[in-house]
Structure formats: C-alpha cells, structure tokens
C-alpha cells in the first residue's frame, strides 16, 4: 500500500498526500480538480458550534434554562445535522476522509438527538403514554438514552486517538467531548435511579465540558476562516502532522525502502 505523508493543510492540518504525489512536479499536482473546490471544513465546524453552544448553555442552566434542550431542537436539525452532513459530503469529494467521517457521524448524532426530543417520533412518550408531560423523566427512557451518549463518548475517544496526527486544537476538541458524553450518560442513569441531585450536577458538568468544546470549535472555525480570506495573520492551531509517533529506526527503514536501498 502506498505510504501516506501527513502535511499541513490550508483548512486544518488534516490533509495527507501520498509519496507518489510528493514526487510529482507542481504543475501536475495543480491539475487535480479537487484542489479547485472551495473549503467546506468551516461549514461542518460552524454547524457543530452553532448547535452545541446553546445546548451547553442549557445544560449549565444559564438564565433559567434546563431540561434536555428541546427549545433549540431546530438548531440540532438544520445546523448540527444538515450543515454537518452537507460538509461531510463535500469533504469526501475533496478527498478529506477524516473530517468527512467526523462530520457525518456527528451530524447523524444531532439528527438522532433532535428526533428523540421531537414529540412526533414518540421516543419518550412510548415509555409513558398515559402521562406524556413527564415522559422525558421516565426511568426506563432515561436509562435507555444513557447508552446512546455512552457510545458517542466511545466514538469521540477513537477520534481523539486519530486526531493526534492533526493539530492540538482538534485534539482538545475531542478530549472535551469525551467527558461531555460520559457525564450525560451518567446523569441519565442517576435520573433513572431517582437521584435527582446527582443528575442535575452531572448535567451541569457535561454542560461545562460541552462549553469548552464549543469554545475550541469557535477557535478552529475562526482560524480556518482567516486562512480562507488570506488574512494578514493566522491563529496557531498547533500542527501535529510533522510529529513522528513511531521509532526513529522505522523512519530510517522507510527512507531506505523509498530510495530502493537494502540493509
């Protein structure tokens, strides 16, 4: 299989190019039609932060907010879901596999979460049809929904491992998402056991981590936009693509094999 060399990208330090592409003349590389496409990365990040920011404030209970965030369900559908799925498709066309996968799965998360909060889909009411007003706090519903957030945390952990080859901001983004989802799961399980005080505290803790995630997302969103408009200065992202995460002996062997030399 062709080796992949990580190189910084004008979008987020996520782009990779093959060894064959690295040896091609500049004029040949410029003929790749994908390089003429617009940068869709900010669309996905923008959708994420515009949906996550108000939800984190709701979880924190600011200005008298509370609950699971039903008041902002429209932003989950059309910003978190629609924009991230759209950005995923464009990133896939551009050959950016990792951000495409991230946007697709998190976009799916927002659509799933929004559907759960929408009465039409009968997610909570199915557990308590005789009293739909309090169905969202039904113990069986809360315990079942907790597993959804648990596995979203697992997915974020996988992304965190992959992100160590991108940039520091992206690493921090996923690192903050993991406790967000885990605290939400734990809070729902506490609610299922009628431990309301622990459920509220865990939800606020999740809101705090979600707010940190949103701030990192806004930072990344701003950094990419400054690059797109060719601003005089750029916000550092902490590029990690040049860091070698394997022994120097392996690097030496790869260089020798690339040159056709033998030990």
C-alpha angles and dihedrals in degrees: 000000000000114000119245120224114199113226132176115266130211087235108048113323090269102113122108130191130197126245089249091055090048090058096048120102115259093247092057093049091050090060091070102113092211090069090064093059123100121258108263095178095096090053091062096042091045091053091049097052095041090056098037099045098064091039091055090051090051092050089050090053095234117174092003097306123146148143126067095313103265091151091070097042091122091063090052091055102041104026107027095032109028099036095045094048090048091049090048092058093048093047089051090053089050090054095248099137102172099051089041091057093044093051093046095051096043090044087054089050092056093048091048093048092047091050090051090055094046113094091213090071092052094217099148099021090060088069093050112020093158093061110024094167092075098029093112090067095048108132095228093048092048093047092048095047090051092070090057091060091043093060091043085059090051090051090051090052090056089050090049091058091049092046093065086084093055120049141311095253092055090049090052090047093059093037090060093045094058096065089039092063094037093053091048090053092047091047092053091049089050089051090051088056091050092247094139097169093056091044092055093046093048091048090052090048089052089049090054093052090044090053091052088050090051092050091052088048091052089049092051092044091052093046093054093046091053089054092048094053090043093240116193091248133031132215111239116243098183100247112223099176091097093054115102111221095187134067120288090238089064091051089051091050092050092050091050093048090049091053092047094243123139132213 
